[in-house]
Every structure is written in C-alpha cells, then in structure tokens.
Amino acid sequence: MNNFNYDVVVIGGGPAGFGAALASARQGAKTALIEQYGFCGGMATAANVSVYANFPAGTKNVASNIFNEFTTELIHSGGAYKAVNAWVMTNPEDIKHLLDTMLCNAKVDLFYHCKLSEVKTVEGKVTSITAIGKSGVKFDFTARLYIDTTGDAEAAYLAGAQLQAKLDAGSYQPMTMICTLANVNIQSAVKAGAHLIDSKYLFWGNGDDSLNRIVEIAKSNNEWKIPRDSLAMLWSDPRCPEVISINGTRISGFNGCDSYSLSQADIEGRRQVRFVVEFLNKYVPGFEKAGIIKTAAQIGVRETRRIAGQYLLTEDDVLQCRHFPDEIAMSAYPIDVHKSNANGVDYHDLPHGKCYGIPYRCLLSSVDNLLVAGRAISATHNAAGSTRVMPVCMSTGEAAGTAAAISCRDNIILKNINITLLQKKILGLILG
C-alpha cells in the first residue's frame, strides 16, 4: 500500500509550494511535496514565465528570505540576470535544477508526477488526501497540516473550504502562451530601441516607445492580429542571449480550473504564437530570421479560484500601502490586472518607496488544518493583480511553511500560533 504520514504535506510545487516545503523542512517538520509535473517551479518552468518581478520599496528589498536566497544563487551560477525595473530574468532549466537541489538538501520528500484527486475531512479538518500517480496508482497521505499551493485552491475546493464567489470564465484575467525564438540578431534589435543588459542580454517591453511604434506600424497595415495593445515583454535567455522568449499573447474567456477549457486555451495560445512570430519576422529588426524553437508546456494562468480567508485583502489595502499586526509578507508590486474584455491593462503603481503587508489571516482557510499560499490567497480580484506575482507567492509560501512547522512543533492550531515568532523568522531580515 502507498500510505505515507508526514507533519506537513504541501500540494503544488510552484513558487509558493517551493517556499512552503523548504521553510517547513528547514524548521524541522517532516515534509512532503506533491507536484503534477516532473519538476518544480510552476509558471516559471511549466509555462516558461521565467521572469520574477521583484519590485523594491524604494531601495528596500521586501521579498522573502527564501526568494532572495534562490535568486542570488541563480544569478551567481549564471542562470539569471537582473534587467530593468528590478526584473530577474532566468533560465527555466536552471530553476528546475536549483529547486530540486534546495528541496533535496532540506530533505523534503518529492512526489513528482502525482496529482491531487481527493481530500477527506471530518468535522472541519482534513484527515487525509489522495494523489494519483502513474498507471492510476493511488498515494494516500496523512499529515498534521496541509498547505494548498496549487494556485487554483484545489485542495481547499475538495475539502469544502469557503471560497470567493466563482467568476464566469469571461471575467478571469487572460492567460498567456510564452514562446521562445532562436537566431535573433541582438545588435540590430538594440539599434531599433531594445535594451542591452550587461553588454549581451536583450530586454524589451511594452513600456518602451520604440517597440510600441513598431506595433503601430503593423496595426496601420492591418497586420496586427494579436488581441492586445502591444507585446508585453521580450528577454534573452541567461545561458544563450540570442535565444529570446516573448510574452505577447492574450487568451481570454477560458477557465483554468476546467480541463477542457484549459485545453482550448492551450490551443488558442499556440495559434496566437504564430501571429507573434509572423509579426516579429516582418516588422522587428533583428528578428527577420528568427525561428520558433518551443512554446511552453502549458499556458500561463493569471487567475482562477481564491479562498475566502479570515481577512480579505482589498485594492484599497494595496494602494494605500496598509500594514497589519499579523502581516507575514510584503510587496511593492503594482496592481496589474489584464482586462478580460479588452486589450489593455489596469495598472496602478504604489507610491514611491512604499509597500503593503499581507496578513497571515489571508492564508487561513475555513478548514482548521489547511493553509493556502500563492495565487489563491484571500484577496479581491484587483488586489490579486498584485499578490499573484511569483516573488509574492514564494513569500506567502515561506510564511505558510514556517507557520505549519511552528504549529507542529508547539502543538498549537494554526490560527493560534505566535505571530511575533512567525514574523521574526520570516521578516527579520526585511524589518532589520
């Protein structure tokens, strides 16, 4: 029988799951991580959204300890570089290897190629979960505490936890399909306005007038076939600078929690990628001979389910840069909501030098022994336009894993743990 018992089981190996599992294990809890793919990293690796938006509050880095450790090692090893506006551009294969290494060194038990299928509860507590592996083999896990880092609140949903009102598919933020091209002439692109980072890496975004002017030429010729205002971002791979990834599609009207709808989104994403490549080849200097070498294994998903936690973070909380007595993560990333029914983005910067806090209560589900971290925390649609980005997800994951380990060690229920102790462990380096 495939029966396993742990202190903490983390479901989902994206940035939040990595942060949660690593923090839990480092605090001494016997920890397992369940992941549907054969690697961790989530959207950064499976969807090739391999860019981390680590926006500082002025000169202060407000990212979590684990995120800083992770990106520092990536940059040191040559698997990442810093671009403009605090973006960290990475190589997905370096991410996979580093996450494996850090988790294995912490003695996290990794169950790859396993997908959550069942959650059993009794009187408001999870008693066990089941994951399906290869050949339909079932893996049953019991634990003292569980952390949902699926991004879709899958464990919370199956456990019957309180969720926010379901949106129709047309109201979710659009998805994106990342594509990667080779044989790009970087110097020609730089002459046309692209940024040159560290004398070798290309970086170009829709905040650059030079790129937007090229898009406008294509529009004037009725040859802009992509349902968005411009390309979002183009960036060099750290290992091979002439290999460029592009975030430039917009796939609206699909539900990331429905397998059939998600399949149709993948198909539409690959269709739009062809338009992106066609535009680049015809209009963008340096890309005349560029050829596609891959699209992501899955589409990039910005929004699905979220829990209704003990506190609901609001747009006003974010824009007013509110702080809370029980905050366990901070962010200076703007509200960045891609419109579901139009081409643009609702983008609202935070006041310069400011950041906001995320309360621990946003991670507490209505199920006593289930925490939620990452994209599915308790935040409104607009607030989630800020909390959804990967550095913030890793921060809430680290908080959840640390909280779970404290709860196990001190034999205290999640909602009653010592918040001051939790904050000291995860925010000490930030608060000084």
Backbone hydrogen bonds in HBPLUS format (Angstrom, degrees):
<---DONOR---> <-ACCEPTOR-->    atom                        ^
c    i                          cat <-CA-CA->   ^        H-A-AA   ^      H-
h    n   atom  resd res      DA  || num        DHA   H-A  angle D-A-AA Bond
n    s   type  num  typ     dist DA aas  dist angle  dist       angle   num
A0140-ASP N   A0002-ASN O   2.88 MM 138  6.18 162.0  1.91 168.9 173.1     1
A0004-PHE N   A0140-ASP O   2.86 MM 136  6.22 156.8  1.91 161.0 168.9     2
A0142-THR N   A0004-PHE O   2.90 MM 138  6.33 158.4  1.94 159.2 166.3     3
A0006-TYR N   A0142-THR O   2.94 MM 136  6.41 154.3  2.01 150.5 158.6     4
A0007-ASP N   A0030-LYS O   2.97 MM  23  5.08 141.3  2.12 131.2 143.3     5
A0144-ARG N   A0007-ASP O   3.12 MM 137  5.06 131.2  2.37 110.2 123.4     6
A0145-LEU N   A0007-ASP O   2.99 MM 138  6.30 150.3  2.08 155.3 164.8     7
A0008-VAL N   A0030-LYS O   3.07 MM  22  6.33 165.7  2.09 158.0 159.6     8
A0032-ALA N   A0008-VAL O   3.05 MM  24  6.55 152.5  2.13 153.7 162.4     9
A0009-VAL N   A0145-LEU O   3.09 MM 136  6.60 152.7  2.17 149.1 156.7    10
A0147-ILE N   A0009-VAL O   2.92 MM 138  6.32 154.4  1.98 156.3 158.2    11
A0010-VAL N   A0032-ALA O   2.85 MM  22  6.12 170.0  1.86 156.0 159.1    12
A0034-ILE N   A0010-VAL O   2.91 MM  24  6.28 161.8  1.94 164.7 170.4    13
A0011-ILE N   A0147-ILE O   2.91 MM 136  6.20 168.4  1.92 173.8 173.9    14
A0149-THR N   A0011-ILE O   2.89 MM 138  5.60 154.0  1.96 146.5 152.5    15
A0012-GLY N   A0034-ILE O   2.75 MM  22  5.72 159.2  1.79 162.5 168.8    16
A0041-GLY N   A0013-GLY O   2.80 MM  28  6.13 160.4  1.84 155.6 152.4    17
A0018-PHE N   A0014-GLY O   2.82 MM   4  6.00 164.4  1.84 163.9 167.9    18
A0019-GLY N   A0015-PRO O   3.03 MM   4  6.13 167.3  2.05 143.4 147.2    19
A0020-ALA N   A0016-ALA O   2.84 MM   4  6.01 157.6  1.89 149.4 156.0    20
A0021-ALA N   A0017-GLY O   2.89 MM   4  5.97 173.5  1.89 152.6 154.7    21
A0022-LEU N   A0018-PHE O   2.97 MM   4  5.98 167.8  1.99 154.2 158.2    22
A0023-ALA N   A0019-GLY O   3.04 MM   4  5.99 162.6  2.07 141.8 147.3    23
A0024-SER N   A0020-ALA O   2.94 MM   4  6.01 164.7  1.97 150.8 155.6    24
A0025-ALA N   A0021-ALA O   3.00 MM   4  6.10 170.3  2.01 150.6 153.3    25
A0026-ARG N   A0022-LEU O   2.95 MM   4  6.04 161.5  1.98 149.4 155.2    26
A0027-GLN N   A0023-ALA O   3.09 MM   4  6.21 132.8  2.33 140.1 151.3    27
A0027-GLN N   A0024-SER O   3.19 MM   3  5.27 135.2  2.40  96.5 108.6    28
A0029-ALA N   A0024-SER O   3.14 MM   5  5.57 156.9  2.19 152.6 145.4    29
A0028-GLY N   A0025-ALA O   2.94 MM   3  5.17 159.1  1.98 110.2 114.4    30
A0109-ASP N   A0031-THR O   3.06 MM  78  6.41 170.0  2.07 155.8 154.0    31
A0033-LEU N   A0109-ASP O   2.89 MM  76  6.23 156.8  1.94 164.8 164.9    32
A0111-PHE N   A0033-LEU O   2.85 MM  78  6.03 168.4  1.86 174.6 171.6    33
A0035-GLU N   A0111-PHE O   3.07 MM  76  6.27 166.3  2.09 147.5 145.9    34
A0114-CYS N   A0035-GLU O   3.11 MM  79  5.67 172.7  2.11 133.0 132.7    35
A0113-HIS N   A0037-TYR O   3.12 MM  76  5.08 163.9  2.14 123.7 124.9    36
A0044-ALA N   A0041-GLY O   3.26 MM   3  5.48 141.3  2.41 137.2 128.1    37
A0045-THR N   A0042-GLY O   3.15 MM   3  5.67 140.3  2.31 111.9 121.3    38
A0046-ALA N   A0042-GLY O   2.77 MM   4  5.65 152.5  1.85 168.4 177.9    39
A0047-ALA N   A0043-MET O   3.23 MM   4  4.62 131.3  2.48 100.3 113.4    40
A0049-VAL N   A0043-MET O   2.94 MM   6  5.64 163.3  1.97 149.7 144.3    41
A0297-ALA N   A0046-ALA O   3.10 MM 251  5.47 119.1  2.49 153.5 169.7    42
A0298-GLN N   A0046-ALA O   3.19 MM 252  5.94 138.6  2.37 139.8 138.8    43
A0090-THR N   A0050-SER O   2.97 MM  40  5.43 155.8  2.03 174.3 174.8    44
A0052-TYR N   A0088-VAL O   2.88 MM  36  5.01 164.4  1.90 143.1 147.7    45
A0088-VAL N   A0052-TYR O   2.93 MM  36  5.01 155.8  1.98 140.9 148.8    46
A0057-ALA N   A0060-LYS O   2.85 MM   3  5.09 156.0  1.91 158.7 156.8    47
A0060-LYS N   A0057-ALA O   3.07 MM   3  5.09 162.5  2.10 122.2 120.8    48
A0068-ASN N   A0064-SER O   3.05 MM   4  6.32 164.0  2.08 153.2 157.2    49
A0069-GLU N   A0065-ASN O   2.95 MM   4  6.19 157.3  2.00 150.2 156.9    50
A0070-PHE N   A0066-ILE O   2.86 MM   4  5.98 163.8  1.89 152.8 157.2    51
A0071-THR N   A0067-PHE O   2.93 MM   4  6.14 172.4  1.93 158.9 159.8    52
A0072-THR N   A0068-ASN O   2.96 MM   4  5.88 155.2  2.02 142.1 149.7    53
A0073-GLU N   A0069-GLU O   3.11 MM   4  6.24 159.7  2.15 145.2 150.0    54
A0074-LEU N   A0070-PHE O   3.04 MM   4  6.29 155.4  2.10 145.4 152.8    55
A0075-ILE N   A0071-THR O   2.94 MM   4  6.10 168.2  1.95 152.7 155.0    56
A0076-HIS N   A0072-THR O   2.95 MM   4  6.08 162.1  1.99 146.4 152.1    57
A0077-SER N   A0073-GLU O   2.97 MM   4  6.06 149.7  2.06 146.5 153.5    58
A0079-GLY N   A0074-LEU O   2.84 MM   5  4.94 138.5  2.01 161.8 155.0    59
A0078-GLY N   A0075-ILE O   3.13 MM   3  5.20 155.3  2.19 103.8 111.5    60
A0091-ASN N   A0079-GLY O   2.93 MM  12  5.40 140.6  2.09 159.2 155.3    61
A0081-TYR N   A0089-MET O   2.95 MM   8  5.47 146.1  2.06 147.7 158.5    62
A0089-MET N   A0081-TYR O   2.88 MM   8  5.47 155.5  1.94 173.5 170.0    63
A0083-ALA N   A0087-TRP O   2.79 MM   4  5.23 169.6  1.80 154.1 157.8    64
A0087-TRP N   A0084-VAL O   3.26 MM   3  6.02 169.6  2.27 123.8 126.9    65
A0094-ASP N   A0091-ASN O   3.02 MM   3  5.35 122.9  2.35 108.5 122.7    66
A0095-ILE N   A0091-ASN O   3.08 MM   4  6.45 153.3  2.16 152.6 161.0    67
A0096-LYS N   A0092-PRO O   3.01 MM   4  6.32 165.5  2.03 151.6 153.8    68
A0097-HIS N   A0093-GLU O   3.13 MM   4  6.33 169.7  2.14 148.9 151.1    69
A0098-LEU N   A0094-ASP O   2.93 MM   4  6.05 166.2  1.95 152.1 156.3    70
A0099-LEU N   A0095-ILE O   2.90 MM   4  6.02 169.0  1.91 162.5 165.2    71
A0100-ASP N   A0096-LYS O   3.00 MM   4  6.18 166.0  2.02 151.5 155.7    72
A0101-THR N   A0097-HIS O   2.97 MM   4  6.15 165.5  1.99 149.3 153.5    73
A0102-MET N   A0098-LEU O   2.89 MM   4  6.10 169.9  1.90 157.6 159.4    74
A0103-LEU N   A0099-LEU O   2.99 MM   4  6.03 166.7  2.01 152.8 156.8    75
A0104-CYS N   A0100-ASP O   2.86 MM   4  5.95 165.2  1.88 155.2 160.1    76
A0105-ASN N   A0101-THR O   2.90 MM   4  5.96 158.0  1.95 147.8 154.3    77
A0106-ALA N   A0102-MET O   3.18 MM   4  6.32 136.9  2.37 134.3 144.6    78
A0106-ALA N   A0103-LEU O   3.15 MM   3  5.13 127.8  2.44  93.4 107.0    79
A0108-VAL N   A0103-LEU O   3.04 MM   5  5.43 174.9  2.04 152.2 151.5    80
A0107-LYS N   A0104-CYS O   2.93 MM   3  4.85 155.7  1.99 102.6 109.9    81
A0115-LYS N   A0132-ILE O   2.99 MM  17  5.29 158.5  2.03 138.5 142.9    82
A0132-ILE N   A0115-LYS O   2.80 MM  17  5.29 160.4  1.84 147.6 145.5    83
A0117-SER N   A0130-THR O   2.78 MM  13  5.67 169.8  1.79 158.1 154.6    84
A0118-GLU N   A0130-THR O   3.24 MM  12  4.99 153.7  2.31 139.4 137.1    85
A0130-THR N   A0118-GLU O   2.83 MM  12  4.99 157.3  1.89 144.3 145.2    86
A0120-LYS N   A0128-SER O   2.86 MM   8  5.33 173.0  1.86 160.1 162.1    87
A0127-THR N   A0120-LYS O   2.76 MM   7  5.61 163.0  1.79 140.6 146.7    88
A0122-VAL N   A0125-LYS O   2.87 MM   3  5.43 151.0  1.96 152.8 160.6    89
A0125-LYS N   A0122-VAL O   3.14 MM   3  5.43 142.1  2.30 107.4 118.0    90
A0368-ASP N   A0124-GLY O   3.01 MM 244  6.23 144.1  2.14 175.2 173.5    91
A0129-ILE N   A0141-PHE O   2.92 MM  12  5.32 154.9  1.98 149.0 157.3    92
A0141-PHE N   A0129-ILE O   2.85 MM  12  5.32 170.3  1.86 160.4 163.3    93
A0131-ALA N   A0139-PHE O   2.89 MM   8  5.16 158.7  1.93 145.3 152.3    94
A0139-PHE N   A0131-ALA O   2.81 MM   8  5.16 158.5  1.86 157.7 163.2    95
A0133-GLY N   A0137-VAL O   2.69 MM   4  5.09 171.7  1.69 161.8 164.5    96
A0137-VAL N   A0134-LYS O   3.18 MM   3  5.95 172.3  2.18 122.4 124.7    97
A0146-TYR N   A0369-ASN O   2.99 MM 223  6.27 159.5  2.03 158.7 165.4    98
A0371-LEU N   A0146-TYR O   2.98 MM 225  6.40 160.4  2.01 160.4 160.4    99
A0148-ASP N   A0371-LEU O   2.81 MM 223  6.18 166.5  1.82 160.1 158.5   100
A0373-ALA N   A0148-ASP O   3.10 MM 225  6.37 161.9  2.14 151.3 154.2   101
A0157-TYR N   A0153-ALA O   2.81 MM   4  5.94 156.6  1.87 149.9 156.8   102
A0158-LEU N   A0154-GLU O   2.95 MM   4  6.17 165.4  1.97 151.0 154.3   103
A0159-ALA N   A0155-ALA O   2.86 MM   4  5.97 136.4  2.06 142.6 154.9   104
A0161-ALA N   A0156-ALA O   2.89 MM   5  5.09 158.6  1.94 161.1 156.8   105
A0160-GLY N   A0157-TYR O   3.14 MM   3  5.27 157.1  2.19 103.6 110.6   106
A0308-ALA N   A0162-GLN O   3.01 MM 146  5.49 170.2  2.02 127.5 125.4   107
A0164-GLN N   A0306-ARG O   2.98 MM 142  5.90 173.1  1.98 157.7 157.1   108
A0171-SER N   A0168-ASP O   2.85 MM   3  5.56 168.4  1.87 127.8 131.4   109
A0175-MET N   A0251-ILE O   2.85 MM  76  4.93 167.1  1.87 140.0 138.1   110
A0251-ILE N   A0175-MET O   3.01 MM  76  4.93 168.5  2.02 137.5 138.6   111
A0176-THR N   A0300-GLY O   2.94 MM 124  4.92 153.1  2.02 134.5 142.6   112
A0300-GLY N   A0176-THR O   2.64 MM 124  4.92 162.6  1.67 163.8 162.4   113
A0296-ALA N   A0178-ILE O   3.13 MM 118  5.73 142.6  2.28 164.0 164.9   114
A0179-CYS N   A0246-ILE O   3.34 MM  67  5.53 160.4  2.38 145.2 149.4   115
A0246-ILE N   A0179-CYS O   2.85 MM  67  5.53 156.5  1.91 160.9 166.4   116
A0180-THR N   A0294-LYS O   2.91 MM 114  5.43 155.9  1.97 164.9 163.7   117
A0293-ILE N   A0180-THR O   2.87 MM 113  5.85 175.3  1.87 159.7 159.7   118
A0181-LEU N   A0244-ILE O   2.72 MM  63  5.23 167.0  1.73 157.2 158.8   119
A0244-ILE N   A0181-LEU O   2.78 MM  63  5.23 147.9  1.88 151.9 159.8   120
A0182-ALA N   A0291-GLY O   2.92 MM 109  5.55 159.6  1.96 155.7 158.0   121
A0291-GLY N   A0182-ALA O   3.10 MM 109  5.55 150.7  2.19 139.8 148.8   122
A0185-ASN N   A0286-GLY O   2.85 MM 101  4.36 165.0  1.87 136.6 137.5   123
A0189-ALA N   A0185-ASN O   3.25 MM   4  6.58 157.4  2.30 149.2 155.6   124
A0190-VAL N   A0186-ILE O   2.86 MM   4  6.12 155.5  1.92 155.3 162.7   125
A0191-LYS N   A0187-GLN O   3.02 MM   4  6.24 153.7  2.09 144.3 150.8   126
A0192-ALA N   A0188-SER O   3.20 MM   4  6.47 132.2  2.44 134.3 146.5   127
A0192-ALA N   A0189-ALA O   3.03 MM   3  5.04 130.4  2.28  93.9 107.9   128
A0194-ALA N   A0189-ALA O   3.09 MM   5  5.63 168.0  2.11 137.6 133.9   129
A0193-GLY N   A0190-VAL O   2.96 MM   3  5.07 157.3  2.01 104.1 111.4   130
A0195-HIS N   A0203-PHE O   2.85 MM   8  5.07 152.6  1.92 161.5 158.8   131
A0203-PHE N   A0195-HIS O   3.09 MM   8  5.07 145.5  2.22 137.0 139.2   132
A0197-ILE N   A0201-TYR O   2.70 MM   4  4.82 166.5  1.72 145.8 149.7   133
A0200-LYS N   A0197-ILE O   3.03 MM   3  5.94 170.6  2.04 130.2 131.4   134
A0201-TYR N   A0197-ILE O   2.88 MM   4  4.82 172.2  1.88 152.2 149.9   135
A0236-SER N   A0202-LEU O   2.93 MM  34  5.13 140.6  2.09 156.4 150.5   136
A0204-TRP N   A0234-LEU O   2.94 MM  30  5.10 154.0  2.01 151.5 152.4   137
A0234-LEU N   A0204-TRP O   2.73 MM  30  5.10 149.3  1.82 156.9 162.1   138
A0208-ASP N   A0205-GLY O   2.93 MM   3  5.63 161.4  1.96 122.2 126.0   139
A0206-ASN N   A0232-ALA O   3.13 MM  26  5.08 148.2  2.23 131.4 127.7   140
A0212-ASN N   A0208-ASP O   3.24 MM   4  6.56 168.6  2.25 153.7 157.0   141
A0213-ARG N   A0209-ASP O   2.85 MM   4  5.98 151.5  1.93 153.9 160.0   142
A0214-ILE N   A0211-LEU O   3.12 MM   3  5.30 121.3  2.48  99.5 113.5   143
A0215-VAL N   A0211-LEU O   3.10 MM   4  6.48 156.7  2.16 150.6 157.3   144
A0216-GLU N   A0212-ASN O   2.94 MM   4  6.21 152.4  2.02 146.0 153.4   145
A0217-ILE N   A0213-ARG O   3.14 MM   4  6.46 144.1  2.28 141.3 149.8   146
A0218-ALA N   A0214-ILE O   3.23 MM   4  6.65 157.7  2.29 148.5 153.3   147
A0219-LYS N   A0215-VAL O   2.93 MM   4  6.27 154.9  2.00 150.9 158.7   148
A0220-SER N   A0216-GLU O   2.91 MM   4  6.13 154.2  1.98 144.7 151.2   149
A0221-ASN N   A0217-ILE O   3.19 MM   4  6.47 130.9  2.44 138.8 151.2   150
A0221-ASN N   A0218-ALA O   3.14 MM   3  5.14 135.6  2.35  95.5 107.9   151
A0223-GLU N   A0218-ALA O   2.83 MM   5  5.04 169.2  1.85 153.8 151.2   152
A0222-ASN N   A0219-LYS O   2.92 MM   3  4.90 160.5  1.95 109.3 112.6   153
A0228-ARG N   A0226-ILE O   2.75 MM   2  5.67 141.6  1.89 106.0  95.3   154
A0232-ALA N   A0247-ASN O   2.88 MM  15  5.48 132.5  2.11 145.9 160.6   155
A0233-MET N   A0247-ASN O   3.20 MM  14  5.24 154.0  2.27 137.9 143.1   156
A0247-ASN N   A0233-MET O   2.88 MM  14  5.24 168.5  1.90 158.3 162.1   157
A0235-TRP N   A0245-SER O   3.06 MM  10  5.55 154.6  2.12 149.7 157.3   158
A0245-SER N   A0235-TRP O   2.95 MM  10  5.55 160.5  1.99 160.5 160.0   159
A0237-ASP N   A0243-VAL O   2.89 MM   6  5.70 144.3  2.02 166.5 174.6   160
A0243-VAL N   A0240-CYS O   2.87 MM   3  5.54 164.2  1.90 128.0 132.6   161
A0258-ASP N   A0255-ASN O   3.20 MM   3  5.60 165.4  2.22 117.9 119.3   162
A0262-LEU N   A0258-ASP O   2.82 MM   4  5.96 160.9  1.85 159.1 165.4   163
A0263-SER N   A0259-SER O   2.93 MM   4  6.08 145.2  2.05 139.4 148.7   164
A0264-GLN N   A0260-TYR O   3.04 MM   4  6.41 155.3  2.10 150.8 156.6   165
A0265-ALA N   A0261-SER O   2.98 MM   4  6.28 146.6  2.09 143.7 153.6   166
A0266-ASP N   A0262-LEU O   2.96 MM   4  6.27 154.3  2.03 147.2 153.1   167
A0267-ILE N   A0263-SER O   3.09 MM   4  6.41 159.5  2.14 148.4 153.4   168
A0268-GLU N   A0264-GLN O   2.93 MM   4  6.16 163.9  1.95 148.6 153.0   169
A0269-GLY N   A0265-ALA O   2.79 MM   4  5.94 153.0  1.86 148.2 156.5   170
A0270-ARG N   A0266-ASP O   3.01 MM   4  6.32 157.2  2.06 150.4 154.9   171
A0271-ARG N   A0267-ILE O   3.03 MM   4  6.32 146.1  2.15 143.3 153.3   172
A0272-GLN N   A0268-GLU O   2.94 MM   4  6.24 159.3  1.99 152.3 156.8   173
A0273-VAL N   A0269-GLY O   2.99 MM   4  6.24 145.6  2.11 143.9 153.7   174
A0274-ARG N   A0271-ARG O   3.20 MM   3  5.56 131.6  2.45 103.0 113.9   175
A0275-PHE N   A0272-GLN O   2.94 MM   3  5.15 123.8  2.26 101.6 116.2   176
A0276-VAL N   A0272-GLN O   3.04 MM   4  6.47 151.3  2.13 149.6 158.3   177
A0277-VAL N   A0273-VAL O   2.96 MM   4  6.29 163.2  1.99 158.3 160.8   178
A0278-GLU N   A0274-ARG O   2.99 MM   4  6.10 158.4  2.04 142.2 148.7   179
A0279-PHE N   A0275-PHE O   2.93 MM   4  6.12 160.2  1.97 148.6 153.2   180
A0280-LEU N   A0276-VAL O   2.96 MM   4  6.23 166.5  1.98 153.3 156.9   181
A0281-ASN N   A0277-VAL O   2.89 MM   4  6.05 169.6  1.90 156.1 158.8   182
A0282-LYS N   A0278-GLU O   3.19 MM   4  6.27 152.4  2.27 143.0 149.8   183
A0283-TYR N   A0279-PHE O   2.86 MM   4  5.80 160.4  1.90 159.5 164.4   184
A0284-VAL N   A0280-LEU O   3.14 MM   4  4.97 153.2  2.21 125.1 132.5   185
A0287-PHE N   A0284-VAL O   3.06 MM   3  5.69 160.8  2.10 141.2 144.7   186
A0290-ALA N   A0287-PHE O   3.18 MM   3  4.90 160.5  2.22 100.0 105.9   187
A0307-ILE N   A0376-ALA O   3.02 MM  69  6.14 166.6  2.04 156.8 152.8   188
A0310-GLN N   A0361-ARG O   3.13 MM  51  4.94 135.7  2.34 153.1 143.1   189
A0313-LEU N   A0378-SER O   3.10 MM  65  6.35 171.7  2.11 136.1 133.5   190
A0380-THR N   A0313-LEU O   2.90 MM  67  6.23 157.5  1.95 174.8 174.5   191
A0318-VAL N   A0314-THR O   3.18 MM   4  6.57 154.9  2.24 147.4 153.4   192
A0319-LEU N   A0315-GLU O   2.91 MM   4  6.19 174.6  1.91 162.0 161.9   193
A0320-GLN N   A0316-ASP O   2.84 MM   4  5.72 152.0  1.92 146.6 153.7   194
A0322-ARG N   A0317-ASP O   2.99 MM   5  5.18 171.8  1.99 154.1 156.6   195
A0321-CYS N   A0318-VAL O   3.05 MM   3  5.09 153.1  2.12 102.1 110.1   196
A0357-GLY N   A0322-ARG O   2.83 MM  35  6.22 163.3  1.86 165.2 163.0   197
A0327-GLU N   A0324-PHE O   3.22 MM   3  5.12 162.0  2.25 113.8 111.0   198
A0360-TYR N   A0326-ASP O   2.83 MM  34  5.59 147.9  1.93 131.6 138.4   199
A0328-ILE N   A0358-ILE O   2.87 MM  30  6.01 159.4  1.92 165.7 159.1   200
A0358-ILE N   A0329-ALA O   2.84 MM  29  5.27 149.9  1.93 154.1 152.5   201
A0331-SER N   A0356-TYR O   3.07 MM  25  5.65 151.0  2.16 149.6 157.8   202
A0356-TYR N   A0331-SER O   2.99 MM  25  5.65 159.8  2.03 153.6 155.8   203
A0335-ILE N   A0348-HIS O   3.05 MM  13  5.09 154.5  2.12 146.6 143.5   204
A0348-HIS N   A0335-ILE O   2.89 MM  13  5.09 156.7  1.94 143.7 150.6   205
A0336-ASP N   A0385-GLY O   3.23 MM  49  4.75 151.9  2.31  93.5 101.9   206
A0337-VAL N   A0346-ASP O   2.96 MM   9  5.07 168.1  1.97 150.0 148.1   207
A0346-ASP N   A0337-VAL O   2.78 MM   9  5.07 162.6  1.80 159.6 155.2   208
A0339-LYS N   A0344-GLY O   3.13 MM   5  5.87 162.8  2.16 144.9 149.5   209
A0354-LYS N   A0351-PRO O   3.03 MM   3  5.57 154.3  2.10 144.4 143.0   210
A0362-CYS N   A0359-PRO O   3.05 MM   3  5.60 154.9  2.11 112.0 118.8   211
A0363-LEU N   A0360-TYR O   2.89 MM   3  5.56 163.0  1.91 122.7 128.5   212
A0364-LEU N   A0361-ARG O   3.26 MM   3  5.15 149.5  2.36  97.6 106.2   213
A0378-SER N   A0362-CYS O   3.08 MM  16  4.72 173.9  2.09 137.5 139.1   214
A0372-VAL N   A0363-LEU O   2.93 MM   9  4.94 155.6  1.99 139.5 146.9   215
A0370-LEU N   A0367-VAL O   3.17 MM   3  5.53 156.9  2.23 129.2 125.3   216
A0377-ILE N   A0374-GLY O   3.40 MM   3  6.07 159.0  2.45 125.6 123.6   217
A0384-ALA N   A0380-THR O   2.80 MM   4  5.87 154.6  1.86 153.8 160.7   218
A0385-GLY N   A0382-ASN O   2.96 MM   3  5.14 147.0  2.07 101.5 112.0   219
A0386-SER N   A0383-ALA O   2.96 MM   3  5.68 164.9  1.98 118.2 123.2   220
A0387-THR N   A0383-ALA O   3.21 MM   4  6.57 163.1  2.24 144.2 148.8   221
A0388-ARG N   A0384-ALA O   3.08 MM   4  5.43 142.0  2.23 135.8 139.0   222
A0392-VAL N   A0389-VAL O   3.11 MM   3  5.67 121.3  2.47 113.6 126.7   223
A0393-CYS N   A0389-VAL O   3.01 MM   4  6.26 156.0  2.07 149.2 156.7   224
A0394-MET N   A0390-MET O   2.90 MM   4  6.10 160.1  1.94 155.2 159.2   225
A0395-SER N   A0391-PRO O   3.03 MM   4  6.25 146.5  2.15 137.5 146.8   226
A0396-THR N   A0392-VAL O   2.92 MM   4  6.26 162.7  1.95 158.3 161.0   227
A0397-GLY N   A0393-CYS O   2.88 MM   4  6.03 148.0  1.98 143.6 153.7   228
A0398-GLU N   A0394-MET O   2.88 MM   4  6.11 158.0  1.93 145.9 151.0   229
A0399-ALA N   A0395-SER O   3.05 MM   4  6.32 156.7  2.10 146.4 152.7   230
A0400-ALA N   A0396-THR O   2.94 MM   4  6.14 157.1  1.99 144.3 150.3   231
A0401-GLY N   A0397-GLY O   2.91 MM   4  6.15 167.7  1.93 159.8 162.3   232
A0402-THR N   A0398-GLU O   2.98 MM   4  6.08 159.8  2.02 147.1 152.8   233
A0403-ALA N   A0399-ALA O   2.88 MM   4  6.01 161.3  1.92 149.1 154.7   234
A0404-ALA N   A0400-ALA O   2.90 MM   4  6.07 157.9  1.95 149.1 155.1   235
A0405-ALA N   A0401-GLY O   3.08 MM   4  6.26 157.9  2.13 143.9 149.3   236
A0406-ILE N   A0402-THR O   2.99 MM   4  6.25 159.5  2.04 151.0 156.5   237
A0407-SER N   A0403-ALA O   2.90 MM   4  6.08 161.4  1.94 150.4 155.8   238
A0408-CYS N   A0404-ALA O   2.95 MM   4  6.21 157.1  2.00 148.7 154.3   239
A0409-ARG N   A0405-ALA O   2.90 MM   4  6.06 167.0  1.92 151.0 154.9   240
A0410-ASP N   A0406-ILE O   2.87 MM   4  5.92 168.7  1.89 156.5 159.4   241
A0411-ASN N   A0407-SER O   2.87 MM   4  5.46 113.8  2.31 132.3 145.7   242
A0412-ILE N   A0407-SER O   3.11 MM   5  4.92 148.8  2.21 131.1 139.7   243
A0416-ASN N   A0413-ILE O   2.93 MM   3  5.53 155.0  2.00 119.3 127.5   244
A0417-ILE N   A0414-LEU O   3.49 MM   3  5.67 175.5  2.49 110.9 110.9   245
A0422-LEU N   A0418-ASN O   3.04 MM   4  6.37 160.7  2.08 151.0 156.8   246
A0423-GLN N   A0419-ILE O   2.80 MM   4  6.02 167.5  1.81 157.9 160.7   247
A0424-LYS N   A0420-THR O   2.94 MM   4  6.10 152.9  2.02 143.4 151.1   248
A0425-LYS N   A0421-LEU O   3.10 MM   4  6.35 151.0  2.19 147.8 154.5   249
A0426-ILE N   A0422-LEU O   3.12 MM   4  6.40 154.8  2.18 152.6 159.2   250
A0427-LEU N   A0423-GLN O   2.69 MM   4  5.19 155.1  1.75 146.2 152.4   251
A0430-ILE N   A0427-LEU O   2.99 MM   3  5.25 125.8  2.29 104.5 119.2   252
A0431-LEU N   A0427-LEU O   2.85 MM   4  5.99 171.5  1.86 172.8 174.9   253
A0432-GLY N   A0428-GLY O   2.91 MM   4  5.69 132.9  2.14 137.3 148.5   254
